[in-house]
Amino acid sequence: MDTIKSAVKWFFKTTFTVIIVFAVLFFFLAAFIAKMTYENIRPDEILKGSYLVLSFPSGLPESPSEHINLQGFRAGDINKKALTLYNVLSDIDHASSDSRIKGIFIDLDNWGISPEHTNEISSSLVIFRESGKPVTAVGSGLDKNNYQAALAADEIIMDPSSSCTIILNGYSASVPYFKDMGDKLGITVNAIHIGKYKGAGENFSRNSMSDQYKESIEKILNDRFDLFSGSVSERRGIEKSVFAGRIDKGEMVFITPQQAFDLKLVDKLMSFDDVIKDKNLKTKQLVDVSDYIITEEKTGAAHIAVIFAEGNIVDGYVETAFGDDTINPEKFEKILNKIKKNKDIKAIVLRVNSPGGSALASEKILRKITNIKQDMPVVVSMGPVAASGGYYISCQADKIFADPYTITGSIGVVSLLPNLKGISDKIGIKNETIVKGKYSDIFDLTKDQSQEDIQIIRGSMEKIYTEFKARVSAGREINETELEKIAQGQIWTGRQAKENGLVDELGGLNTAILEAKKLANLDDFKIVTYPENRSISEKIFSAEFEETDIFSGFEKAGYFQNEISMIKNAVLFANRPALIFPVIIE
């Protein structure tokens, strides 16, 4: 009987292995054939009089991923480079002088990107309009994010149907609190904070928001609301206080297109099909931005390197644990070594989109940045978030640019100390620890930390906080007494950070690139990006394929991403000092 069982087991195991091997081989073969085929097919030429369509139904990443992302993959995408923010900004710039492109459509119904990216794209659209080509925003729904994009258009056209959804309802921030759940499970977390307003991790140790943390978030929401109201007032000619008052009273929620027209929020009521007919356009004259990625860069002997630093800041190569993009000193050093070997590179733009992470990793990365500053200028461009550790690695650049909507600051330190004693007792696990050395069990997950343990950890964290402030003080030339007033874990919008001296200027990635050009005294230049934007086929046939996480696209899909992100941060930075920013603002 055992022999039969073993034979059956062997049969199924072998069959399964063969299927997997053939599936992988088939994928590689398909990729190879597609590479050979598509590279020799000339793409359809763009017709004269075409409109570039800005449509982002699946969001817009800051940077090209180093992983193979199969989410939403189509066969024709095998040789297509990923659409990123930088590509979109370049495409808009190129389209302004492309004789085939007559104008731009903003697809309001497929605008799934952040307020920060929206603001950067809006700035590029305003410059595009100077070419004399029109920008038209068209859609069947409005919210605060896509309306922010629409404000950059020459005209806003709304579908006339009363079933269209228009919701302009201000800003909110949601933070889930896990303490009560932890108590029921027998899991407790001691969150130690250095900085009165440092809120990261309090949602594991408390069951409600602290007053200081609430104050910080309200400050961000108020400034974003003021920025949005100001933009509407400036571009639509509506008095700022009147518009803000309507939102505060809830008068802009579920209004009809006709009401939006009467309130001067839109210019015309017309369906997208009718707009196409009105402009005498054919379907082939609608060019999706993802099909218009410009491969030719500005020419010039000198290069400007754009480094995308995106994700949590971690020690070592731990990103494959979750399939996410992260920032670590080793990966950063590899990039800088490549830059040093390329004698054509004369300046660096560091694009930071990070909530922070490991204190030690942040310090190591900052050292590498200050070292390379001796060879060439370094300009920081802040993305949606450059807070805590994200600000740490930015603070000593030659110039720092932030979008008005950027979240930055959060100069403080947090440590999360989980305790699993309760759940261990509940399920019958008895842990016995033998110690040699007074604090050898200080991070034992099955014991309650003593006040002496906590004071030892707090003392270490206070030294890190002092070092953090010293780095900022040196980089920003702010004395530590004044710095303490804007530190303490406080978070700021880009506009607020400009006012208090944490950043130099307001502007996006393109503005930072122009500043790098100026600091390096360049005329013509070419952009090189790290990581390089490569198609799936290029990644598969590259030397680095063995380091590629093929499944990252699947892992990033799904629900409860905000909550999962917070839990992942708690796991990554448990029992170690971290510089992390925790909240999601919508």
C-alpha positions in Angstrom: 0.0 0.0 0.0 2.8 2.4 0.9 4.5 1.6 -2.4 1.3 2.6 -4.3 0.9 5.8 -2.2 4.5 6.7 -3.0 4.1 6.0 -6.7 0.9 8.2 -6.9 2.7 10.9 -4.9 5.7 10.8 -7.2 3.4 10.8 -10.3 1.5 14.0 -9.3 4.7 15.7 -8.0 6.5 15.0 -11.3 3.5 16.0 -13.4 3.1 19.3 -11.5 6.8 20.0 -11.9 6.7 19.3 -15.7 3.7 21.6 -16.1 5.4 24.4 -14.2 8.6 24.0 -16.3 6.7 24.0 -19.5 4.7 27.1 -18.4 7.8 29.0 -17.7 9.4 27.9 -21.0 6.3 28.9 -22.8 6.4 32.4 -21.2 10.0 32.8 -22.2 9.4 31.5 -25.8 6.4 33.9 -26.1 8.5 36.8 -24.9 11.3 35.9 -27.4 8.9 35.6 -30.3 7.2 38.8 -29.4 10.5 40.6 -29.1 11.6 39.4 -32.5 8.2 40.2 -34.0 7.3 43.5 -32.5 10.7 45.0 -32.9 10.4 44.7 -36.6 6.9 46.1 -36.8 6.7 49.8 -37.3 3.9 51.3 -35.1 1.0 53.1 -36.7 2.0 56.6 -37.6 0.2 59.4 -35.7 -2.2 61.2 -38.0 -1.9 64.9 -38.5 -4.5 66.8 -36.4 -4.5 64.1 -33.6 -5.2 64.8 -29.9 -3.1 63.3 -27.2 -5.4 61.7 -24.5 -4.2 61.8 -20.9 -5.9 58.8 -19.3 -4.6 57.0 -16.2 -7.2 54.3 -15.2 -4.6 52.3 -13.3 -2.7 55.1 -11.7 0.7 56.5 -12.6 3.9 55.3 -11.0 6.7 57.7 -10.0 9.4 55.5 -11.6 9.9 52.4 -13.7 9.8 49.3 -11.6 12.7 47.0 -11.5 10.3 44.1 -11.2 8.2 42.5 -13.9 4.7 43.7 -13.3 2.1 41.4 -14.9 -0.9 43.4 -13.5 -3.1 44.3 -16.4 -0.6 42.7 -18.8 -1.6 42.4 -22.5 0.4 40.6 -25.2 1.1 43.8 -27.1 2.8 45.3 -24.0 5.8 42.9 -24.1 7.9 45.6 -25.8 6.2 48.6 -24.4 8.0 50.7 -21.8 6.1 51.5 -18.6 4.2 54.8 -18.4 5.7 56.9 -15.6 5.2 60.4 -14.4 8.5 61.5 -16.1 7.3 60.0 -19.4 4.0 61.9 -19.2 5.8 65.2 -18.5 8.2 64.6 -21.4 5.3 63.6 -23.7 3.4 66.8 -22.9 6.5 68.9 -23.6 7.2 67.0 -26.8 3.6 67.3 -28.0 3.7 71.1 -27.8 6.1 71.1 -30.8 4.8 68.0 -32.5 3.1 69.2 -35.7 0.9 66.0 -35.7 -0.6 66.9 -32.3 -3.3 69.5 -32.5 -4.3 69.5 -28.8 -4.7 67.5 -25.6 -7.8 65.8 -24.0 -7.8 65.3 -20.3 -9.9 62.1 -19.7 -11.6 63.0 -16.4 -13.2 59.5 -16.1 -9.9 57.8 -16.0 -7.8 60.0 -13.7 -6.6 57.6 -11.0 -3.5 59.5 -9.8 -2.4 61.4 -6.8 -3.0 65.2 -6.1 0.8 65.7 -6.3 1.1 64.1 -9.7 -2.0 65.9 -10.9 -0.4 69.2 -9.9 2.8 68.5 -11.7 0.9 67.5 -14.8 -1.3 70.6 -14.5 1.8 72.8 -14.5 3.1 71.1 -17.7 -0.3 71.6 -19.3 -0.2 75.3 -18.5 3.1 75.6 -20.3 1.8 73.4 -23.2 -1.1 75.9 -23.7 1.5 78.6 -24.4 2.1 76.8 -27.7 -1.3 77.9 -28.8 -2.7 74.3 -28.8 -5.9 73.7 -26.8 -6.3 71.6 -23.7 -9.8 70.2 -23.2 -11.0 68.4 -20.1 -13.9 66.0 -20.8 -15.8 63.5 -18.6 -18.9 62.3 -17.0 -17.8 62.8 -13.3 -15.9 65.2 -11.2 -14.1 64.9 -7.9 -11.5 67.1 -6.2 -8.7 65.3 -7.9 -9.7 65.2 -11.5 -11.2 68.7 -11.2 -7.8 69.9 -10.1 -6.5 68.5 -13.4 -9.5 70.1 -15.3 -8.5 73.5 -14.0 -5.5 73.5 -16.3 -7.7 73.2 -19.4 -8.9 75.9 -21.7 -12.4 74.5 -21.3 -14.1 71.9 -19.1 -16.8 69.9 -20.8 -19.2 67.7 -18.8 -21.6 65.0 -20.0 -25.2 66.5 -19.6 -26.8 63.4 -18.1 -28.2 63.8 -14.6 -26.8 60.3 -13.7 -23.3 61.8 -13.8 -21.5 61.9 -10.5 -20.1 65.2 -9.2 -18.7 65.2 -5.7 -16.5 68.0 -4.5 -16.3 67.2 -0.8 -13.0 68.4 0.6 -10.2 66.2 2.1 -10.1 63.5 4.7 -7.5 61.3 6.4 -8.2 57.8 7.7 -6.1 55.9 10.2 -7.1 52.4 11.4 -6.4 51.7 15.1 -5.5 48.1 16.0 -5.1 48.2 19.8 -8.5 46.7 20.7 -8.0 43.9 18.2 -4.5 43.3 19.6 -5.9 43.1 23.1 -8.4 40.5 22.0 -5.7 38.4 20.3 -3.2 38.9 23.1 -0.8 41.0 21.1 0.4 44.4 22.5 2.7 47.0 20.9 4.7 49.5 22.9 5.2 52.5 20.6 8.0 54.8 21.8 8.1 58.3 20.1 10.7 61.0 20.1 8.9 64.0 19.0 5.7 65.4 20.4 3.9 65.1 17.1 5.4 61.9 15.8 2.3 59.7 15.2 3.8 56.7 13.5 2.9 53.5 15.3 0.4 55.0 17.7 -2.4 53.1 16.0 -0.9 49.9 17.3 -0.6 51.1 20.9 -3.7 53.3 21.2 -7.4 52.9 20.3 -7.9 56.5 19.3 -5.9 59.4 17.7 -3.8 61.5 20.0 -4.5 65.3 20.1 -1.1 66.1 18.8 -1.4 63.7 15.8 -4.9 65.0 15.1 -3.5 68.6 15.1 -0.8 67.6 12.6 -3.2 66.0 10.2 -5.7 68.8 10.4 -2.9 71.3 9.5 -2.2 69.3 6.3 -5.9 69.0 5.4 -6.5 72.7 5.9 -3.6 73.7 3.7 -4.6 71.3 0.9 -8.2 72.6 1.1 -6.8 76.1 0.9 -4.6 75.2 -2.1 -7.5 73.6 -3.9 -10.0 76.5 -3.2 -7.3 79.0 -4.3 -6.8 77.2 -7.6 -10.5 77.1 -8.3 -10.8 80.8 -7.5 -7.9 81.7 -9.7 -8.8 79.7 -12.7 -12.6 79.7 -12.6 -13.2 83.3 -11.3 -15.2 82.1 -8.3 -14.6 83.9 -5.1 -12.5 81.7 -2.8 -14.5 82.1 0.3 -17.8 81.4 -1.6 -16.4 78.1 -3.1 -14.9 77.0 0.2 -18.1 77.8 2.0 -20.2 75.7 -0.4 -17.9 72.7 0.2 -18.0 73.1 4.0 -21.8 73.1 3.8 -21.9 70.0 1.6 -23.5 71.9 -1.3 -21.1 70.4 -3.9 -22.0 66.8 -3.3 -24.0 64.9 -5.9 -24.9 68.0 -7.9 -26.0 67.6 -11.5 -24.0 68.7 -14.5 -26.5 71.5 -15.1 -25.9 72.8 -11.5 -22.2 72.6 -12.1 -22.6 74.6 -15.3 -24.8 77.2 -13.4 -22.1 77.5 -10.7 -19.4 78.1 -13.4 -17.6 74.9 -12.5 -17.8 73.7 -16.2 -17.9 75.5 -19.5 -20.1 73.2 -21.7 -22.5 70.3 -21.3 -21.7 67.7 -24.1 -20.9 64.0 -24.3 -17.4 62.9 -25.3 -18.8 61.4 -28.5 -20.3 64.8 -29.4 -17.1 66.5 -28.6 -15.3 64.2 -31.1 -17.9 64.9 -33.7 -17.7 68.7 -33.1 -14.0 68.7 -33.6 -14.3 66.5 -36.7 -11.9 63.8 -35.3 -11.5 60.2 -36.3 -10.9 57.4 -33.8 -7.3 57.1 -35.0 -6.7 60.7 -34.2 -7.1 60.0 -30.5 -3.7 59.0 -29.2 -3.5 57.5 -25.7 -0.5 58.8 -23.8 0.7 55.3 -23.1 1.1 54.9 -26.9 3.0 58.1 -27.2 6.0 57.5 -25.0 8.8 59.5 -26.6 12.0 57.5 -26.7 14.3 60.1 -28.1 15.7 62.3 -25.3 17.2 65.8 -25.5 20.6 65.6 -27.2 23.9 66.8 -25.7 27.2 65.5 -24.6 26.4 66.2 -21.0 24.0 64.0 -19.0 21.8 64.7 -16.0 21.1 61.6 -14.0 17.6 61.3 -12.5 17.6 58.8 -9.6 14.2 57.6 -8.4 14.3 56.8 -4.7 10.9 55.3 -4.0 9.4 53.2 -1.2 10.4 52.3 2.4 14.0 52.9 3.4 15.4 49.5 4.6 18.6 47.8 5.6 19.9 45.5 2.9 18.0 43.7 0.2 14.7 42.9 2.0 12.3 44.1 -0.7 11.7 40.7 -2.1 9.8 39.8 1.1 6.9 41.8 -0.1 7.7 42.3 -3.8 7.7 46.1 -3.3 10.2 48.7 -4.5 12.3 49.9 -1.6 15.4 52.1 -1.0 18.5 50.6 0.6 22.1 51.7 0.9 23.5 48.8 -1.1 21.2 49.4 -4.1 21.8 53.2 -3.9 25.6 52.7 -3.8 25.4 50.5 -7.0 23.6 53.4 -8.8 26.1 56.0 -7.6 29.0 53.8 -8.7 27.5 53.6 -12.2 27.1 57.4 -12.2 30.7 58.0 -11.1 32.0 55.7 -14.0 29.9 57.7 -16.5 32.1 60.8 -17.1 29.3 62.4 -19.2 27.0 62.8 -16.1 27.4 66.3 -14.7 24.5 66.6 -12.2 22.0 64.5 -10.3 18.3 65.0 -9.6 17.2 62.7 -6.8 13.5 62.2 -7.0 12.3 61.1 -3.5 9.0 59.5 -2.8 9.3 57.8 0.5 7.6 57.8 4.0 11.0 56.9 5.5 12.1 53.7 7.3 15.3 52.6 8.9 17.3 55.3 10.7 20.7 53.7 10.0 19.9 53.1 6.3 18.8 56.7 6.0 22.1 57.9 7.5 24.1 55.6 5.2 22.3 56.9 2.1 22.8 60.6 3.2 26.5 60.0 3.5 26.7 58.7 0.0 24.8 61.7 -1.3 27.1 64.2 0.5 30.1 62.4 -0.9 29.0 62.6 -4.5 28.1 66.3 -4.0 31.9 66.9 -4.1 31.9 65.8 -7.7 28.6 67.3 -9.0 25.5 69.2 -7.9 22.6 67.2 -6.4 19.1 68.6 -6.6 16.2 66.9 -4.8 12.7 66.7 -6.3 10.1 65.6 -3.7 7.2 63.4 -4.9 3.9 62.8 -3.1 5.7 62.0 0.2 9.3 62.8 1.3 8.8 62.6 5.1 10.9 61.4 8.0 13.6 59.2 6.5 12.5 60.5 3.1 13.4 64.0 4.4 16.6 62.8 6.1 18.1 61.6 2.8 17.0 64.9 1.1 18.1 67.5 3.6 21.7 68.1 2.4 21.1 68.5 -1.3 22.3 71.6 -3.0 18.6 72.5 -3.7 15.3 71.0 -2.6 12.1 71.3 -4.6 8.7 70.2 -3.5 5.2 70.2 -4.9 2.7 72.4 -2.9 0.8 69.1 -2.1 3.9 67.1 -1.1 3.9 65.7 2.5 7.3 66.3 4.1 9.0 66.9 7.4 8.2 64.4 10.2 11.6 64.9 11.8 11.4 62.5 14.7 12.0 58.8 15.7 9.7 55.9 16.5 10.3 52.3 17.8 7.7 49.6 17.9 8.1 46.9 20.5 5.6 44.1 20.0 4.7 41.7 22.8 3.3 38.2 22.0 3.1 37.0 25.6 -0.7 37.2 25.7 -1.3 35.2 22.5 1.4 32.7 23.5 -0.4 32.0 26.8 -3.8 31.7 25.0 -2.6 29.0 22.6 -0.5 27.2 25.1 3.0 28.2 24.2 5.3 28.5 27.2 8.6 30.3 26.5 11.6 29.9 28.8 14.5 32.2 28.4 18.0 31.8 29.8 20.0 35.1 29.9 23.6 35.9 30.2 24.0 39.7 30.3 21.6 42.2 31.8 19.8 43.2 28.6 20.3 40.1 26.5 16.5 39.5 26.4 15.5 43.2 25.8 13.8 42.3 22.5 12.2 39.1 23.7 8.7 39.1 22.1 7.2 37.0 25.0 8.0 39.3 27.9 6.8 42.6 29.2 9.4 45.3 28.8 10.5 46.9 32.0 10.7 50.7 32.5 14.5 50.2 32.5 14.3 48.4 29.2 12.2 51.3 27.7 14.5 54.0 29.1 17.6 52.3 27.5 15.8 52.2 24.1 14.5 55.7 24.5 18.0 57.0 25.3 19.3 55.5 22.0 16.4 57.0 20.1 17.1 60.5 21.5 20.7 60.2 20.2 19.3 59.4 16.8 16.9 62.3 17.0 19.8 64.6 17.9 21.8 63.3 14.9 18.7 63.7 12.6 18.4 67.4 13.6 22.2 68.0 13.3 22.0 66.7 9.7 19.0 68.9 8.9 20.6 71.9 10.6 23.8 71.5 8.6 22.0 71.0 5.3 19.4 73.7 5.7 21.5 76.2 7.7 18.8 76.4 10.4 20.1 76.7 14.0 18.9 73.8 16.2 16.8 76.1 18.4 14.7 77.3 15.5 14.7 73.8 14.0 13.2 72.3 17.1 10.1 74.5 16.5 9.4 72.8 13.1 10.7 69.3 14.1 9.2 67.2 16.9 7.7 64.9 14.2 5.5 67.6 12.7 4.4 67.0 9.1 4.1 69.8 6.5 2.8 70.3 3.0 5.3 71.4 0.4 4.0 75.0 0.6 4.3 75.0 4.4 7.8 73.6 4.2 8.8 76.3 1.8 7.6 78.9 4.3 9.5 77.3 7.2 12.8 76.7 5.3 12.7 72.9 5.0 12.6 73.2 1.2 14.0 75.9 -1.1 11.4 76.2 -3.9 8.0 74.9 -5.1 8.1 73.0 -8.3 8.0 69.5 -9.9 10.5 67.2 -11.5 11.0 69.3 -14.6 11.8 72.4 -12.5 14.4 70.4 -10.5 16.0 69.2 -13.8 16.3 72.8 -15.0 17.9 73.8 -11.7 20.4 70.9 -12.0 21.2 72.2 -15.5 21.8 75.7 -14.1 24.0 74.5 -11.2 26.1 72.4 -13.6 26.4 75.2 -16.1 25.1 73.1 -19.0 23.6 74.1 -22.3 22.3 71.0 -24.0 21.9 67.8 -22.0 20.5 64.3 -22.1 18.5 62.6 -19.2 19.5 59.2 -18.0 17.2 57.5 -15.4 18.0 55.0 -12.6 16.4 52.6 -12.7 16.2 52.5 -16.5 12.7 52.3 -18.0 12.8 48.9 -19.8 10.0 46.9 -21.4 9.2 43.4 -20.1 11.1 41.7 -23.0 14.2 43.9 -22.2 14.0 42.9 -18.5 13.7 39.2 -19.4 16.7 39.2 -21.7 18.8 41.4 -19.4 21.7 40.3 -17.3 19.8 41.3 -14.1 16.8 39.0 -14.8 17.7 36.7 -11.9 17.2 39.6 -9.5 13.8 40.4 -10.9 10.6 39.6 -8.9 8.2 38.3 -11.6 5.2 38.2 -9.3 5.3 41.7 -7.9 2.4 42.9 -10.1 0.1 40.3 -8.5 1.1 41.1 -5.0 0.4 44.8 -5.4 -3.2 44.2 -6.6 -6.0 43.9 -4.1 -7.9 45.7 -1.4 -7.0 47.2 2.0 -3.6 48.4 0.7 -3.4 51.2 3.2 -4.0 48.9 6.2 -1.6 46.3 4.7 1.1 48.9 4.2 0.9 49.9 7.9 1.1 46.3 9.1 4.1 45.7 6.7 5.9 48.8 8.2 5.3 47.5 11.7 6.9 44.1 10.7 9.8 45.7 8.8 10.7 48.1 11.6 9.8 46.2 14.8 12.4 46.4 17.5 14.5 49.0 15.7 14.5 52.8 15.6 12.7 54.0 12.5 12.0 57.3 10.7 8.6 56.7 9.2 5.5 58.7 8.2 2.3 56.7 8.7 -0.9 58.3 7.4 -2.9 58.2 4.1 -4.6 61.4 3.1 -7.3 61.5 0.5 
